[in-house]
Amino acid sequence: MIHDDVRAPVRSTDLTAFHLAPNPGPMSLHGTNSYVLSAPGASTVVVVDPGPLDEDHLAALGRAGTVELILITHRHADHTAAAARFAELTGAPVRAADPAHCHGAEPLTDGEVLHAAGVEIRVLATPGHTSDSVSFHLPGDGEHGSVLTGDTVLGVGTTVLDYPDGRLGDYLDSLDRLERIGPATVLPAHGPILPALDTIVRAYREHRQDRLSQIRSALAELGGDAGVVEVADAVYAAVDPSVRPAAELSVAAQLDYLRGR
C-alpha cells in the first residue's frame, strides 16, 4: 500500500505503521518508508529509518508519540540523513550497526534482542546491499511475525549491491538467513508491504542465479577478462539510463563473486 500524503501514517501490521518520506526517485522508488513501532497501550514508540532531512516528515514522525529509540537499517543517506536531527528533536538515542550513525548509544550487534515500546525486536545482520545492513524481526507481530528488511528486500524490484562495500556472497547468505524465518510479513524500506518473506526470498535468490547465468554467458562471448561496462552493455542493455550506474554496481559485484569462487 502506498499513501499519497507523506504526513499521514499508514498502518502496516499490528505493531507497525509507516510514514512515506518525500524523497521519490529512481533508487528510492516512492520514497523511504519510515516505520513507527509500538504495542497497543504502550506509552512510547520506536522509529526505524527517519529518512531524509525533511522537517515536515520529522514532525509527522514525532506526532506518533514519545520516541524511545531510533533504529537504522543501514548507512545510506535516504535512511540516515535525518537521524541526528531527529535525535535532537526527540532526545531519543540512535542505534545502527555502523558506529558512525549512532548518537548517544552503542552500535547494534547481530542476535541482540531489544525490548522497546512494548515490542520485541530481534537484530539480524543481513549484509550484502551494504556491509552494515541489518533487518529487524518482530516475532510477536501477527501470526507469522514481521521483518523490517531495509533495502535487503524491497517491495518492488530487486536490491542493488553497493559494491565493493556490498558483496554478493554476503547477500546470498543473508537471503538464506531471512528465508529461515518463514512466512513473516515483509516491511521494506521502499515499496509496498509484502506477505511471506520466505517466498519472496526464494524469488530473489532465483533472480540472482538467473543474472549470474547471464553474466557467465556474456563472459563466454566477450572473454573471461571482460570489464564491467562491456558486461553491463550485454546484460543490462534495456535498463533506463537513470539506473545504469546501479546496474554497473550489480555487474561489478557479480563479477567479483564469480571470479572469487
Beta strands, then each sheet from edge to edge (+ up, - down):
strand 1: 10-11
strand 2: 16-20
strand 3: 33-37
strand 4: 44-48
strand 5: 66-71
strand 6: 94-95
strand 7: 113-116
strand 8: 119-125
strand 9: 134-138
strand 10: 146-150
strand 11: 185-188
sheet 1: 1+ 2- 3+ 4- 5- 6-
sheet 2: 7+ 8- 9+ 10- 11-
end
